[in-house]
């Protein structure tokens, strides 16, 4: 039986005692082996600085970097990604002209550790394998040939960090809180767009588009249909009062719609959309969209209204799932129309343009039955 009786570090010997059994009398034989140090020469008992994944990735990409030339600024001597990038930028991360593509030859390999004598045959034994040593050199992470950047031909690299705008930061905080604290439930409905597209083409041909000459868009139809569905299913026409911990019914169908602005996604509101016609809604959405794109709306303001519509009228964009924007208890995400086969009235199939709408609702306020009723009313 082999058992360790002594262990040491930094190239001090390990001793094992091998017990051989001859009949009932054990014979004891002492064996000795050495375990190489885990530290490069000249570093003493000082451990290598801990490396994060970003630093390790840089070292793999640019092996000419000398980590011992990088000044750490992290806690407990930790080398950060910014430390490596700063050293690469001022050239201190390279030694002996390696940044220019030359470089000094790699250091000699560490001498092989002393061989451990093979134990004599035994009835029962265990083998101990020493850990693999690191390269024993003052520059353990350097290589003979430095890695070259694919675009500039040199190992230096630049990164541009784009800070979050106040609007994007506020939107991210609201969406994160919504996914954490609002119990979402989802209802999906597919509906045909052919009749709607034909109606839009007919109105545009007769000059009956939106007020002020604004063209009718998918968003206008979605706001108009959502307002009608909110009137039919008042359970969805509400807001959540976080302070009181209850839902507050809304007297009107105030529908917000998503529009992209320079400071992120904004949610302007068409107030009282259930009392407006399609042309009035189109004129109002066109004016609000122009104001949002010009940066005239406050992107940090809390969403208004009681419902939100996001029409993803982009080719090839299929179903999407939205996140509720408090205090809304309902949000509708509508994908673009896609060609699909539908059953024909006389049998067989026919070609149609089909879009998919996903309704996100607050399960504390809207029941699954009410959500299904709203989705069916919107699809009609």
C-alpha positions in Angstrom: 0.0 0.0 0.0 1.4 3.4 -1.0 0.7 6.3 1.3 2.2 9.9 1.3 3.9 10.8 4.5 5.4 14.1 3.6 4.5 16.9 1.1 6.3 20.0 0.3 6.2 22.8 -2.3 8.7 24.6 -4.6 10.7 21.6 -5.7 11.0 19.9 -2.3 10.8 16.1 -2.3 7.7 14.1 -1.8 8.2 10.9 0.2 6.0 7.8 0.0 6.2 4.6 2.0 5.6 1.4 0.1 4.5 -1.6 2.2 5.2 -5.0 0.8 3.5 -7.9 2.4 5.5 -11.2 2.6 3.2 -13.6 4.2 2.0 -11.9 7.4 5.1 -9.7 7.9 5.0 -6.2 6.2 8.2 -4.9 4.7 8.6 -1.1 4.5 10.5 0.7 1.7 10.7 4.5 1.4 10.6 6.1 -2.0 11.4 9.7 -2.9 10.3 11.9 -5.8 10.3 15.6 -6.5 7.5 17.8 -7.6 8.4 20.8 -9.7 7.5 24.3 -8.5 4.3 25.9 -9.8 6.1 29.3 -9.9 8.5 30.6 -12.5 12.1 31.1 -11.3 12.8 34.5 -9.9 9.3 35.0 -8.6 9.7 33.3 -5.3 6.5 32.6 -3.5 4.6 35.4 -5.4 1.7 33.8 -7.3 0.8 34.7 -10.8 -1.8 37.5 -11.0 -5.4 36.1 -11.4 -6.6 36.5 -15.0 -10.2 37.1 -16.0 -11.7 35.7 -19.3 -11.3 39.0 -21.1 -7.5 39.2 -20.3 -7.0 35.6 -21.2 -8.7 36.1 -24.5 -6.4 39.1 -25.3 -3.3 37.0 -24.3 -4.4 34.2 -26.7 -5.1 36.7 -29.5 -1.8 38.6 -29.0 0.7 36.2 -27.5 3.5 38.8 -27.8 2.1 40.6 -24.8 4.4 40.4 -21.7 2.1 40.3 -18.7 4.9 41.2 -16.3 5.1 44.5 -18.1 1.4 45.4 -17.5 0.7 47.4 -14.4 -2.4 45.9 -12.6 -5.0 48.2 -11.2 -7.6 45.7 -10.0 -8.1 44.5 -6.5 -5.3 42.4 -5.0 -3.1 42.9 -8.0 -5.6 41.7 -10.5 -4.8 42.5 -14.1 -7.9 44.0 -15.9 -8.7 44.2 -19.6 -8.2 48.0 -19.5 -4.7 47.5 -18.1 -3.7 45.3 -21.0 -5.2 47.7 -23.6 -3.4 50.7 -22.0 -0.1 48.8 -22.1 -0.7 47.8 -25.7 -1.5 51.4 -26.6 1.7 52.9 -25.2 3.8 49.9 -26.2 4.9 48.9 -22.8 3.2 45.5 -23.1 5.9 44.4 -25.6 9.6 44.1 -25.1 12.6 44.2 -27.3 10.7 45.6 -30.3 8.1 42.9 -30.5 5.4 45.4 -31.3 7.0 46.1 -34.6 7.0 42.5 -35.6 10.6 41.5 -34.5 10.8 40.0 -31.1 13.4 38.2 -29.2 13.7 34.4 -29.2 11.7 32.6 -26.7 13.4 31.7 -23.4 14.8 28.3 -22.9 12.4 25.7 -21.8 12.4 24.8 -18.1 14.6 21.9 -17.2 12.9 18.6 -16.9 12.1 17.6 -13.3 14.1 14.7 -11.8 12.7 11.4 -12.8 10.9 9.5 -10.1 12.1 5.9 -9.6 9.6 3.3 -10.5 8.3 1.5 -7.5 8.9 -2.2 -7.4 6.0 -4.5 -8.2 3.5 -4.7 -5.4 0.3 -6.5 -4.7 -1.5 -3.2 -4.3 -0.1 0.2 -5.3 -1.1 3.8 -6.3 0.6 6.1 -8.7 1.0 9.8 -8.0 1.4 12.2 -11.0 2.9 15.6 -10.3 1.1 18.6 -11.7 2.3 19.9 -15.1 4.7 22.8 -14.5 4.3 26.2 -16.0 7.1 27.6 -18.3 9.9 28.7 -16.0 10.7 32.1 -17.5 10.4 35.8 -16.7 8.0 36.2 -19.6 5.7 33.1 -19.4 3.0 34.5 -21.8 5.3 35.7 -24.6 5.7 33.9 -27.9 8.4 33.9 -30.6 6.1 35.5 -33.3 3.7 38.2 -32.2 0.1 38.0 -33.4 -0.8 40.6 -36.0 -4.1 42.5 -36.2 -6.1 41.5 -39.2 -7.0 45.0 -40.3 -4.0 47.2 -39.4 -1.2 44.7 -39.6 0.0 45.4 -36.1 -0.8 43.9 -32.7 -2.3 47.0 -31.2 -6.0 47.2 -31.0 -8.5 49.9 -30.3 -12.0 49.7 -28.8 -14.7 52.3 -28.9 -17.1 52.2 -25.9 -20.5 53.8 -26.6 -22.2 54.9 -23.3 -25.9 54.4 -22.8 -28.0 57.4 -23.4 -30.4 58.5 -20.6 -33.4 57.3 -22.6 -31.9 53.8 -23.3 -30.9 53.5 -19.6 -34.4 54.4 -18.4 -36.0 52.0 -20.9 -33.7 49.1 -19.9 -34.4 49.7 -16.2 -38.2 49.6 -16.9 -38.0 46.5 -19.0 -35.8 44.7 -16.5 -38.2 45.6 -13.6 -41.2 44.5 -15.7 -39.7 41.0 -16.4 -38.8 40.6 -12.8 -42.0 41.7 -11.1 -44.9 41.4 -13.6 -46.3 37.9 -14.3 -46.5 37.8 -18.1 -48.9 35.6 -20.0 -48.9 35.4 -23.8 -51.7 34.8 -26.3 -51.0 34.4 -30.1 -53.4 34.9 -33.0 -52.9 34.7 -36.7 -54.9 36.8 -39.1 -55.0 37.6 -42.8 -53.9 40.9 -44.1 -55.2 40.7 -47.7 -58.5 42.5 -46.9 -56.6 45.2 -44.9 -54.0 45.7 -47.7 -56.8 46.0 -50.3 -58.6 48.5 -48.1 -55.5 50.6 -47.7 -54.8 50.6 -51.4 -58.4 51.6 -52.1 -58.3 54.5 -49.6 -54.9 55.7 -51.0 -56.2 55.5 -54.6 -59.3 57.7 -53.6 -57.1 60.1 -51.7 -58.6 59.0 -48.4 -55.4 58.3 -46.6 -54.5 59.8 -43.2 -55.3 63.5 -42.4 -52.8 66.0 -43.8 -51.8 63.6 -46.6 -50.2 61.1 -44.2 -50.0 57.6 -45.7 -51.8 54.8 -43.9 -49.4 52.3 -42.2 -49.8 49.0 -40.5 -49.3 50.8 -37.1 -52.4 53.0 -37.9 -54.6 49.9 -38.5 -53.2 48.1 -35.4 -53.9 51.2 -33.1 -57.4 51.4 -34.6 -58.1 47.7 -34.2 -56.6 47.6 -30.7 -58.9 50.5 -29.6 -61.9 48.6 -30.9 -60.8 45.4 -29.1 -60.2 47.4 -25.9 -63.8 48.7 -26.1 -65.1 45.1 -26.5 -63.0 43.7 -23.7 -62.8 46.3 -20.9 -60.8 43.9 -18.6 -57.7 44.7 -20.7 -58.4 48.4 -20.7 -56.7 49.1 -17.3 -53.5 50.1 -15.6 -51.7 48.7 -12.6 -51.3 50.9 -9.6 -48.1 49.6 -7.9 -48.5 51.8 -4.8 -52.0 50.5 -4.1 -51.4 47.0 -5.4 -54.5 46.9 -7.6 -55.7 47.5 -11.1 -57.3 50.8 -12.1 -59.9 50.6 -15.0 -59.4 53.2 -17.8 -62.3 55.1 -19.0 -60.9 55.5 -22.6 -58.8 53.4 -24.9 -55.5 55.3 -24.7 -53.2 53.4 -27.0 -49.4 53.9 -27.1 -47.3 52.7 -30.1 -43.6 52.0 -30.4 -41.5 54.2 -32.5 -37.7 54.4 -32.8 -36.0 57.7 -31.9 -32.4 58.8 -31.6 -32.5 58.1 -27.9 -34.1 54.6 -28.1 -37.6 53.3 -28.4 -40.3 55.8 -27.4 -44.0 55.2 -26.7 -46.1 58.2 -27.7 -49.9 57.9 -27.0 -53.0 58.3 -29.1 -55.4 59.5 -26.4 -59.0 58.3 -26.8 -58.3 56.2 -29.8 -61.6 54.5 -29.4 -63.4 57.8 -30.3 -61.3 58.6 -33.4 -61.5 57.4 -36.9 -58.7 55.8 -38.9 -57.8 59.0 -40.7 -57.5 60.9 -37.4 -55.4 58.2 -35.9 -53.1 58.1 -39.0 -52.6 61.9 -38.8 -51.8 61.8 -35.1 -49.3 58.8 -35.4 -47.5 60.6 -38.3 -47.1 63.8 -36.2 -45.9 61.9 -33.1 -43.5 59.7 -35.2 -42.0 62.8 -36.7 -41.6 64.4 -33.3 -40.0 61.3 -31.9 -37.5 61.0 -34.8 -36.6 64.6 -34.4 -35.8 64.1 -30.7 -38.6 66.3 -29.5 -40.1 63.7 -27.1 -38.8 62.9 -23.7 -37.4 59.3 -23.9 -37.0 59.1 -20.1 -40.6 59.8 -19.3 -42.8 56.9 -18.0 -45.1 55.4 -20.6 -48.7 56.8 -20.7 -51.9 55.2 -21.8 -53.2 51.8 -20.9 -52.1 49.7 -23.8 -49.2 49.5 -26.2 -48.8 48.4 -29.9 -45.6 47.5 -31.7 -46.1 46.8 -35.4 -42.9 45.2 -36.8 -43.7 46.1 -40.4 -40.3 44.9 -41.8 -40.0 42.2 -44.5 -39.3 38.8 -43.1 -40.0 39.6 -39.5 -42.3 36.9 -38.1 -43.8 36.6 -34.6 -42.4 38.7 -31.8 -43.1 38.8 -28.1 -43.2 42.1 -26.2 -42.5 43.1 -22.6 -45.1 45.0 -20.7 -44.3 48.7 -20.0 -45.7 49.5 -16.6 -48.3 50.6 -15.8 -49.7 48.9 -18.9 -51.4 45.6 -18.4 -51.4 44.7 -22.1 -49.1 45.0 -25.1 -49.5 43.7 -28.6 -46.6 42.8 -31.0 -47.5 42.4 -34.6 -45.2 40.7 -37.1 -45.0 41.5 -40.8 -47.3 39.7 -43.3 -45.9 36.5 -44.7 -47.3 34.4 -47.6 -49.0 31.2 -46.3 -51.5 28.6 -47.5 -55.0 28.8 -46.0 -58.0 26.5 -46.5 -60.3 27.6 -49.2 -64.1 27.8 -48.8 -64.7 25.4 -51.6 -62.1 23.0 -50.4 -58.4 22.8 -51.1 -56.0 25.6 -50.2 -55.4 29.2 -51.3 -52.6 31.7 -51.0 -52.9 34.4 -48.4 -50.8 37.0 -46.6 -50.9 36.1 -42.9 -49.5 38.1 -39.9 -49.1 36.9 -36.3 -49.9 39.0 -33.3 -48.8 38.1 -29.8 -50.6 39.6 -26.9 -48.7 40.1 -23.6 -50.8 40.6 -20.5 -50.4 41.0 -16.8 -51.8 37.8 -15.2 -52.7 39.7 -12.1 -55.3 41.8 -14.0 -56.2 40.0 -17.2 -57.5 36.4 -17.2 -56.6 33.9 -19.9 -60.2 34.0 -21.1 -60.2 37.8 -21.5 -56.8 37.7 -23.3 -58.2 35.1 -25.8 -61.3 37.2 -26.3 -59.2 40.3 -27.0 -57.0 38.4 -29.4 -60.0 37.1 -31.3 -61.6 40.6 -31.5 -58.3 42.1 -32.8 -58.0 39.5 -35.4 -61.5 40.2 -36.7 
